[in-house]
Amino acid sequence: MGSSQSAQEEQEYRALAERTGFSLDQIRNLHKRFKHLSHDEETLRKEDFDEISDLTPNPIRSQIIDAFFDKRNFGGNEVGRVQEIGFREFLTVMSHFRPLRQNLTEEGIERIRREKLRFLFNMHDKDSDGTITLDEYRSVVEELLSSSAAIEIETATAIADAAMLEVASVTVGEMAPGQVYEGITFEHFLEILKGVEIEAKMHVRFLNVDTTTVRCGKL
Amino acid sequence: MGFLSSVKPVCIVLISFAVLALLSFGANAEDSPKPTTTKPPAKPTEHGPIYTAPPQPLPEPEKSYLPLFTLNYPRVQIPFEITLWVLLASFAKIGFHVYHKITIWVPETCLLISIGLIVGAIMHSVHEQPPAVLTSSVFFLYMLPPIVLDSAYFMPTQPFFENVGTVLWFSIVGTLWNSIGVGICLYGVCQIPALGVQDINLQENLLFASIISAVDPVAVLAVFEDVNINEQLYIVAFGESLFNDAVTVVLYNLFNHVAELPVVDAADVFLGVLRFFLVGLGGMLFGLVFGFVAAFTTRFTRKVREIEPLFIFMYSYLAYLLAELLSISSIMAIVTCALTMKYYVEENVSQRSCTTIRHVIKMLGTVSETLIFFFLGVVTITTDHEWNWGYILFTILFAQIWRGLGIVVLTQIINPFRTIPFNFKDQFGLSYGGLRGAITFALAYTLPNTIIRKKLFITATIAIIIFTVFIQGISIRPIIELMNVRKTNWKLGTINVEIHTRLMEHITAGVEDLCGQWSHHSLKDKFMRFNNRFIRKILIRDNRPESSIVALYKKLELQNAMEVLDTISGDISAAPSLISLHEEKASNKSSFKPKRTFLASDLTAMHEILSKNMYKIRERTMSYTNKHTLPNDSRAREILVRRHTSIRRSLRARSFQGSESARSQKYFSLPLGQSLDTGYATESIRLNADGDPALELHNRSVRPKPRPRSKQPRFSTTRARLDPLQELHSTVNMEDEVRAEESSHRPSRQSSSSSNSRSRAPLQRHSSLGTPSVGEDDPEGDEQQLESPPPAWTPEPPDRGSGGPRNPLLRRAQWKPQDK
């Protein structure tokens, strides 16, 4: 690696670090991983994700992969899907999983919490219309339960229905006759998950040390 | 202080009880020629010889007549006294909860000790010695295992494993830190000639320090639970107390051994360290093995449900005893055993056994602990102490300092490895929550008599326990609340939360896999996969890997059903109460205070979907999992029967209200979605809620927060015709008949007139009252109506609606003719 190239890379890393909040080491790490996944290409495609063997048994694998190709998760206000993502997008999506830093103010925590919940919400809301409809919810629950073979689709549906009913009763409470609960809006979503410490649960410890090389052979 | 006034009745009870107990001890002193071995100091030396000289002042038969009345106290003495003590302690516990506010502000342990002090004072005033039942072997073989099993079995598994590193770090290193730090400091203090304790050598100081480093935050945990403290802090406090018992006991044995050595050289120290790890790991291994064996055994207990719980206790105890036999850490063994088997066993055993296991474990643990605290109070008064201001004050001081210091230092080390680091408040909570408790006292009390300063140690231990339990235990709640330590609402049991927790877990595991990292979540993921694939297959009889979402769902469902069962069985149990209940309802109806809102059509549709599907789940799961149903399905059947009757009742209650409401006649909790548009229909649903407590419950359980219902009075003139009392009599009669009929599967006298409809009999009864009641619809008809839910819920109507034969309602309708 030439010095000019590494300097340029360094520059880029810094910009990314500022944008996503990762440390330089973490970015370097993730970049390595990115390169590894994309087979040294500049962009990642869905097929690359499919090759990750560790991910195969994950029941909501397709949801996770989809999240990486969803423009809503890239920070901008765009909506839609992309076919391939660059490292920048990869990192942006990953940044949703940064653990909380210490000494955050209450507002900061609340903001991060909202971001994380937004990520989850987007995962549910496949057609980007701002509400999670019953169908969308059902499909998530079905996938979630798909790992245990004993559960039939009916059960999953029943559970999704019950959950939806719960949402309706918690958020709307009393509805006028004839009123229809169309789906979970983001506000309702926030409300039902009020008690969950999402900021404490949804995070990944991004390592500063490089472990990717150790596991290359296994993939 | 309201405390005293409310305790007064309890005290009276206790005093009378204590008098009774004293009488028995007095009798013992008089009756028994020689005290039993378990209670050597129980023999009061001053009047012992006097009383033993005249043997048996009892009505001793001088001639060979058959004795009409004999006393054989020595024969029952030990169990008798133990029973009395346990009973006394239990009474004390009841007493505290008579007045609730006490236990909020004053931890139970404080109250127990106080009661013990009172009883001790009484005993002291009559020069009675407490029975020395608490010997080393009694404590270690009988009292300690239940306490440890209790906390191990009820350890919240998932958060524990999420924080296992921190827990072990604090409990092992923290305890070592405390013992060694305090021990050495005290040794230093002992060198001050002014204190007059120069004869305590380093080993004894270390032994003593190890005793008082066992924290026992029962009281603190209760406070933590109450204020919804964050999960991490709670679990660390919980786990620390559990494992540091193990560490303490190991250290205790080690130092106990060392204390007897005349000289200690480097080799001893090295061997001691080695032994420490050997003992701990050995215990863990033992526990693991026994845990798996226990789980495996319960695989085959299907036919012998009665003794199922026994296996759990016996295996844990066996693990404990065997570990004790091999002098490895028995606490470690029983803890790991409980942690290992819990998950598998609970899936194998029946619901009833599961409840039994939990209750018995809780009960034994509570009794043990209560006894020890109680005993502590008694001993505090009745034994003569060796009070050494300097040593005791320094003990308390050092214990506090090293505890605080230890937490701060250890947290600094562990924090970089934690995803959620402990902040200063958490650290304070942890160190301030370091109360000393039952185990500390028991360890000190059972010190061997070879320790010259045993009395001083006991005194110092009691001092530190009372200091921490009273001062810290009482003040921790206000302090925690004042400091606003991070809180979590971690007792949410809603399906949505469960779904999203799972979802997040899978996502994080997936992202970790994506990053090619191998950390907590993906590790857990892998273990779960391994578990599902192999371990469960071996250990669990009906191996169906079950997502926790489904488990929770079933649990909520079952809870709901049980509530239904309770309510209904409650109100049909006694006729008078039934009548009053109905009267109340009837007056409610006529005065018409609309307490409940009308459900929106889709909500009711959701109700409908939910309840139907719940039925399906139950029916299906009954066939393969025994977790929530009884082996003979009797409960499910019972619920069905009860629901059946309740439906009938609600049907009847409405059948004479007019044709319109009868048109929308619905079963139990299935209000009609589509007919809600009409005023009458909504009316009937509301009525349904009125007439049927079960539905009300159902609603309530679905919407967790009871919210104010809107007031939308819609009057129905048809209701005015209702004559509750007249109706009620027939209802009661009917009720019994129906029940009898259903349970015995005999043809009912009532239903002889009509053969096809299950609701015809009540109908006729009511139509004879002169109310124009139009048909209870055939269940089939309703079913068809159900099949077209409102548009918002249409996605797969055939899927849900077409399950005619599987539909419990339909099935029930068919069941009826079959019975005849």
Interface residues (C-beta under 8 A of the other chain):
Chain A: N29 L30 R33 H36 L37 F49 I52 D54 L55 P57 N58 P59 I60 R61 Q63 I64 A67 M94 F97 P99 L100 Q102 L120 M123 L134 D135 R138 V140 V141 L144 L145 S147 S148 A149 A150 I151 E152 E154 T155 T157 A158 I159 D161 A162 A163 M164 L165 E166 V167 A168 S169 V170 G173 E174 M175 A176 P177 G178 Q179 V180 Y181 E182 I192 L193 K194 G195 V196 E197 I198 A200 K201 M202 H203 V204 R205 F206 L207 T211 T212 R215 L219
Chain B: N230 E231 Q232 T419 I420 P421 N423 T488 N489 W490 L492 T494 I495 N496 V497 I499 H500 T501 R502 L503 M504 E505 H506 I507 T508 A509 G510 V511 E512 D513 L514 C515 G516 Q517 W518 S519 H520 H521 S522 D525 R529 N532 R544 P545 E546 S547 I549 V550 Y553 L556 T597 F598 L599 A600 S601 D602 L603 M606 H607 I609 L610 N613 M614 K616 I617 R620 Y624 L676 D677 T682 V702 R703 P704 K705 R707 R709 S710 P790 P791 A792 W793 P795 E796 D799 R800
